[in-house]
Amino acid sequence: MMTKATHKSAVQKSLSQQTVAVRGGLNSDEQHGAVIPKISLSTCYQFEEFGKPRQFDYGRKSTPNRDSVETTIATLEGGVDAILTNSGMSAIHLLSVALLSPNDLVVAPHDCYGGSYRLFNSLSQKGYFKAQFVDQSDLEALKNVLALKPKLVLIETPSNPLLRVVDIEQIAKLAHEAGALVLVDNTFMTPILQSPFTLGADIIVHSCTKFLNGHSDLLAGVLVFNNQTLADHVLWWSNNIGTANSSFDAYLLQRGLRTLSVRVLTQQANALSIVAFLANHPKIAAVHHPSLPSTPGHEIAKKQQKGFGSLLSFELNTSADNIPKFVEQLQIFTLAQSLGGTESLLSHPTTMTHSGITAEARQAAGISDQLLRISVGLENIDDLINDLEQALAVI
Ligand SMILES: *Cc1c(COP(=O)(O)O)cnc(C)c1O
């Protein structure tokens, strides 16, 4: 296996996350002293002399912009290294290819991100590896599947769209006892609100498309490691397959990361106000948010998270026939199925993210036709609540 030249800028552990995110890659230009890092578009790098490559040689392996973002994200998560990819799905795909052989088993949550479910399911059907999906809050079911000695266990918490929380520390401990590596999808929480390495994760994945970039204008994914040997192994595969993203997108992601902390905390404060508003509204049947004792895993969330986040879902107390009217009456919330951007988005799982599964499967998963999910943005909170109020008034 190819080993990686030490290409990372030093990972600094002593600074707060806020400072690390704001200052990532600053002052790295020795030629002109540019404060903000340049976008380095070159795909290849001149050798210093015959037989002597520099820090970078070819862009599929690494580039200055990717390197800088990888260092920032690794530091934010308390890891030693990170690998940036062109989407969250390509990060998960990369890890599967790097770690799993045809007889290896991956265990994922029954309610994991739809794309992860589809990826594991389709690749296992082609014989690349085996996959099992399990409700990880059901300890018996979890132990039964761990008895099959999986190679990799994916944990994703809080879940989508019901925001159920599972215990990372407990699942990671059981998975380790079974000999598995533990991958945590930390997309919904971000490193600001949840630190999976301190809870036993071996690898962290993010869809940087969501909160890490935060502006809904690029696709990217990242794998974060706390073990350099494992990181080097996966980096070899990243270069082998070609999962890198562009330097321009890495530059934009670094820019988005500078405001991560303020964005996440303000979006969360907005979300808490919306939860309080919806929870007391007569036309709302249920609200799902880890801050609420009625949401499964609330006690675990208090223990393992540093906040409750800005994703929430709710059910209207009326016929699903009223959903289009309610959604069309909204002036601010945009009907779209991503999350984590500065703008508030609303989605209807039945007709959008979860339209690919049968009505029975949706029902079994607790996803009613009256369920709507909100990714709360950075707009003024009174404007957001007034918008919901006037739209609820017409149904
Ligand atoms: C969006 C998302 C992904 C996939 O990321 P892409 O960047 O869209 O490929 C994976 N996991 C979670 C939890 C997500 O929300």
The ligand as an ORCA input file, in Angstrom:
! r2SCAN-3c Opt
* xyz 0 1
  C     -27.291     14.572      2.883
  C     -26.844     13.479      3.769
  C     -25.949     12.503      3.323
  C     -25.453     12.444      1.896
  O     -24.709     13.573      1.550
  P     -24.641     14.204      0.068
  O     -23.678     15.312      0.231
  O     -26.036     14.637     -0.299
  O     -24.151     13.111     -0.838
  C     -25.541     11.528      4.226
  N     -25.994     11.517      5.503
  C     -26.861     12.432      5.958
  C     -27.332     12.371      7.371
  C     -27.319     13.447      5.116
  O     -28.197     14.354      5.576
*
